Amino acid sequence: MINYEVALTQFEIFVLILMRLASFVSVAPFFNTANTPRRLKIGFSFALTILVFYVQPELAVTYEGVIEFAAIVVKEVVVGLILGAMTAFCVQIIMFAGKIIDMDIGISMAQIYDPTTRMQVGIMGNFYYYLLMLLLILSGLHRYLVAAIVETFRVIPLGSAKFGGSIITTVISFMKDYFIIGFRIALPIFAAILMLNCILAILAKVAPQMNMFVVGMQLKLIVGILVIFFTISMMSAVSSFFLVEINSIMAAVVRGMS
């Protein structure tokens, strides 16, 4: 005979696992793009839930009443959303650096439509973003994200997540690093354009008959592209740094919720 009480308990655990994994997949890098089919996201979340359910049979949850179970479901969704959003924000740093580069070399007005994010983005930001995503795929970030979210079930058992002040501190610290890292990535182009502006300012005083505004626009674009060409080899080190940053931010958030 079927023990309906045991079957219902197992189904409830399955639903809680699915809520955390599905919410993570919906916002995590590689999976949150608009060109990723929804059926693929749902199927991947469901398949991953089955694996976690059978690999970790010790998972359990205690509650009293439907309202408490609903609160646990919401808590699991929030856990997945926070972990996925923080990793996605790490990858978005490169887009922020690209916007700085676009403003420096004078092509910030040239916006293109990115079908994956359904947003208007800059040329260099989009270029750096896709290049970084390719390097991260080669580095195995997608496998790390799946392994990390599965590992959270050991550190943060079902229904035991805590949302305290440590998470806010972690987010504030990350936002500080967000701007610092973005400016560091754009620093070579920023320094080259700054030197070029100083040279143009001196030439404007020495030869006032020259139209430095017209000359400067072309020079900024040429110098910016040349600097990008010579510094593009740094992207491998940038991708490795992002792997470390995503690892550290996920570990800090998990510690804050455990």
N, C-alpha and C positions, 0 to 999 in steps of 0.2 A: 504493500500500500504506500501511497505517497504521503509523506509528512508535510502537510501544507504549511505548517508553522515554520519549519526549517526552510522550505522552498521560498516562502515570502521573505524570510530574513536574508537569504542569499540574493534574492532579487533586489532588495533594498540596498545591499552592499554594492551590487553591480551598478545600480543607478547612481550611487554616490561616486564611484570610481569614474563612471562615464561623464558625470558633470564636471569633475576636475579636469579630465583629459580633453573633453570637447571644448571647454572654455579656453584652455591653454592653446590648443591647436588653432582656434579661431583668431587669435591675436599674435601668435608667435611668428618670428621670421620664417620665410619660405612658404608658410602655410596661409598667411594672412593676405596674400596678394589677390586682387580681384579676378585674375585670370585662372586661379585655382578653382576647379569645379566644386560646388557645394557637396555634391554626392561623394567626391573624393575625400573631402574633409570628414563627412559623416562616417563613411566607410572606414577610413583610417582610424578615427577615434573609436569606433565600435570594435574593430579588430584589435587595437591596442588594449582596450578595456578587457576583452576576453583573455588576452595574454596575462595581464596584470592579475585578473581575477583567479586564474588557475596557478600562476607562479607564486603568488602570495596568498595562500589560503588562510593565513592567520589574521587577516583583516576582519575587524569587527567594529560595531558601533552600538551604543546604547542610547536610548531616548525614551521619552514618555509622551505619547500623544502625537497626533498628526502635526500640530503646530511646531513642536520641537524638531520633528523630522524635516519639515519644510525649512526651518531655520538652518539645519545642518546642510541641506541641499544648497541654500543660498551661500553658506559659508564656503562650501567646496567650489562653487562657481567663482567666488571672489578670489580664492587661493589661485585657481588656474588663470584668472584674468590678470592678477598682479604679477605672477611669474612670467606670463607671456608678454605682458606690456613692458616690463623692465628689459627683457631681452630685445624686444622690438625697438625700444628707445636707444639701446646701445648701437644698433645698426643704423638708426636714423642720424647718428652723429656725423656720419660721412656726408649726408645730405646737407646738414648745417654747414659743414666745411665747404662744400661745393657752392653754396649760396654766397659765402664770403669771397670765394675765388671769382665768381661771376661778377660781383660788385667791384672787385679790384681791377679786373681786366676790361670792364666796361660792357659786358654782355648780359647784365642782370635783367634787361628789358626783354631779351629773347627767351621767352618761355615756351615750353613744349608740353603737350598733354601726355602724361604717362598712363597707359591703360591698366597697368598693374595696381596703381594706387588711386587712379581716377582723380588726379590732382595736376595742377599746372606747376611744373618744376623747371629749374634752370638747366642749361645744357651741361655744364661741367658737373653740377650736382648729380644729374642723372647718369653721366658717364662714370663718375667715381662710384656711385651706388651700385651699378651693375657689375663693374669690375670687382668691387669688394665682395659682392654676393657670389660671384664665380669663384673667387679665391676662398671664401668661407665654405663653399660646397666642397671644393677640393680638400680643404682642411678637415672636413667631417663635422661641421657644426650641426648639421641636421641630425646626425647620429647622437651627438652629445646632448642636444635638446631633448630627444626622446628618452635617452638614458637618464637625464637629470630629472625630468618630470616623473618618471617611474620610480626613481630613488626617493622622491619626496614622500611617498607613502610609508617609507620606513621612518623618516624623520618626523613627518607630520601625519600621524594617524588620522583616520577618517573622523571628522567632527571635533578634532582637538586643536584646530588652528586658533591662534591668538593674534589679535590685531592691536598691538600696543604702540607706545611712543617710539620704540626702536625702529619700526618700519618707516615712520615719518623721518626720523634722523637719517636712515639709510637713503631714502628718496632725496632728501635735501643734499646730502653728500654727493649723490650721483649727479644731481643737476649741476652742482659746482664742477664736477669732473667733466660733465657734458660740454660745457663751454670751453674749458681748458683744453680738452682733447681736440675739439673742433678747430680752435685757433692754432694749435700746434700743427695740425695737418695742413692748414692753409698758410702756415708761417713762411715757407720758402717763396711762394708767390707774393705774399704781402710784403716781404722784405725787398724783393726785386722791384715791385711796383713803387714802393716808397723811395728807393734809390733813384728810380726813373723820374719820379715827381720832383725830387730835389734837383736833378740835372736839368729838367725842363724849366724849373723856376729860375735857375741860374742863367739858362739860355734866354729866357724871356727878358731878363734884365740886360744881358749883353747885347742881344739882337732883338729889340722891341718890334722891328718890322716883320718878324716871323710870326705866323699865326700858330701859337703853341697848342691851341685847343684842337685844331684840325690835325696837326702833327702828332700830338699826344695820344689821340684815340687809336691811331694805327700802331704807334709804338707800344702802347700798353697791351694791345691784343697780341702783337708779335712776340714781345718779351714774355708775356704770360704763357703763351703756347710753348715757347722754347723752354721755359722753366718747368712746365708740366711734363714736357718730353724727357727732360733730363732727370726729373725726380719721380717718374712713374715707377721706377724699380723699387721705390720705398713702399709700395702698396703691399708687398708680401710681408714686410715687417708690421705694417698697419693691421693687416688681417690677423697676424699672430697676436698682436696686442689686443685686438677686439675679442679674440677667443679667451684671453686671460681676463679681460674686463667683464665679459658675460659670465664667466665662471665665478668671479669674485662677487658680482652683484647678485647672482642667484643664490650663492651660499649665504650672503648677508641677509637677503630677504627670507630665506628658509629658516635661518637662525632666529630672525625676529618673529616668525610665526610659530615656531616650535615651542 
